[in-house]
């Protein structure tokens, strides 16, 4: 099975405001879009200047007896807030090598904060409610994004040249839940790729997948 199939590769010469954009659409082998996949690009020889920052909130709420969002992308060094928005108490924990921690029972409208200082996957659970699961993907590249409902993530303003594209999903049927391949990025314009992946059946969650 070809893990990546070129869908479109077009250089848009009249697009000086964009410096190499990459649009990745993640789908199942049956062609259905895959949300909550994390797309990461690591340009060869690129070194980030200063701390990595993303425009979304570093926040993993407990809401309606589930974690929200199901997958959160944060950079190394990020401090993530864990607010409890439910009427009941929660006890958040992780045994993941990238970050092991425990937030003992706390109540509605209380918030705890955890700093994530190592790249990798952090699986979350609640000691009180077994069907509460979520994941934090801690990344060491500023070029990262999560796919939306249509399975697409667009990463903009990438430096031209060789790079490594990695796609991760908590239920992907591969070692570590991820696949990687080399890509070549244009100096201007955009490249679009489609990535078929095979997923295992997720555990039943009360709030749905």
N, C-alpha and C positions, 0 to 999 in steps of 0.2 A: 504494500500500500504506500502511495506517495503521501508523505505527511504534509507537504506543502505543494500547492498547485498555483502557478502564476495565474492570476485572474486578469490583471491589467498592469501594464508597465508603460507609462506615458511620461515623457519629459515635457512639462509645461513651461516653455521658454519665456512666455510673457507673465511670469509670476514671481517677480523679484522679491516680494514680501515673504515668500516661503522659501526656506533653504533646506530642501530635502525632507519631504513629509513621507511617512510610511503609514498606510492604512492596512490593518490586518483584520480579516474576518475569520473568526473561529467557528467551525461548524462540526456537527457530528458526522460520522461516516454516512449517515442517511441524509445529510444536507440540512439538518435543523440548526439554527443558531445556538451558540453556547455562550450564555452570559457568565459573568464572574470568573472569566479566565484572565490571568494577568499577563500582559504583553510587556516584555523588557527588551531593550536594545542597548548593546554595549559597543559603541564605535571603537575601532582599533586605535589604541594610543590616546584615547580621550581621557583627560583628567578633569574632574569637576573642580571649579574654583569656588571654594567656600561650601557651606552646608547645602545639602539638597533640600529643596522645598517643593511641595505640590500645592495646588490651589484649593483642594478639598479639605474638609475638616478631619483631623486625626481623632476620631471619636467612634467608640464602639458601645452603643447604648444597649441596655436591656429593656426591651419594649414588647408588650403583648406576649410575654413568656418566650421570647426569642432574642437572639443578638441581632442588632441592626447597625451596619450592614452585615450580610453573610460573609463577604470578603472585603477586607480593607487593605489598601496599599499605602505603606508609609516608608519614608527613608530611614536609613540607619541614624540613630540618635534622636528619633522622634519621641515625644511624650504623648501618649494616647490617653484620652479621658474615657472613663468607664462609668457613665451616669446610669443610675437605676431609675427608670421611669415607670416601673410597675408598682402595684400595691403590695406586693410580697417582697421579701428579702431574697437576695441572690448571693452566691458564693462562687466567684469567678476564679478559674485556675487554668494553668497550662503546664504540661510536663515536657514541652518541646525543647530540644537541645538549643534552639536559637534563643529561647527565653523561657525559663522556668519561674513561675511566680504564683502567688495565691492572694486573692482579695477576700478576706473572710467576711462573713455575713454583714451586709449593709442594706439600708432601707431606701424607700422611695425618696427621690430628690437628693440623695447623697451621691457623691462622685468620688471615684478613686482615679489616680493617675499612675501610669507605668511607663518607664523609659525603655525603649527597645534599642539596644546598642550593638546588635549583631545581625547580619543579613541572614535570611532564611525564612522558613515557614513556621508560624506559631499557631497551633491548633488550640481553640478555646473550648471550655466546657463549664457547666455549672454543677457544683457538688450537690445541689438540691433538686435540680430539674435535668434529668438525664438527656432529654431530647433537645436541649439547648446546645447547639454547636455553631462555631464560626471559625474563621481563619484570618490571620493577619500575615500578609506577605511583606517582609521587611527587605527593601531593595537598596543596592549600593550604586544605582545609576539614576540620573535625573530623567532618563527617557523610559518611563514606565507608565502604564495605564491599565485599567480594568475594562473588559468588554461590557457593553450594555446589553439591553434586551435583544438587539439585532445581531449580537455576536461580534460587533465591530469596535475596534479601538484605533484611534488615529493619533500618532505621535509626531509632533511637528518640530521643525527647525533642527533637524539632525545634521551633523557635519557630514560632508561628502566622503565617500570611500567605503572601505570594508568595515563590516560590523558583524556582530553575532546577535541573532534574534532568538529569544527564548520565550516559550509560552508555557505557563503553569496553570493547572487547575486541580483542586483538591481531589477530584475523582477521575483524573486521567489515568488510563491503563498503561503507565510507563513508570520506570524507576524514578522515584522522587516526584512523580506527577507532572513531569515536564518534558518538553522536547526542545532541541536547539538546532539551528542551521546557520550557515554564513549567508549574508546578504550584501549587496552592493547598493549604496545609497547615492542618489544624484545630488549635484550641487544646487540645483533648483528643480522645482516641480514635485511630483509625487509618484510613489510606487504603491501599487495595491497587490496584496497577496491574500489567497484563501488558504486556510489551514484546516484540513479535516483531522479530527482527533477521535479516539475511541475512549468512551467513558464507561466506568463501572456504575452499577446501580447504587445511588446514594442511600444511606440509611433513612428510614422514614422519619420525617420531622413533622411535628404536630402542625406547624404553620405552613407546611409544604416546602418544596425545594427552593 
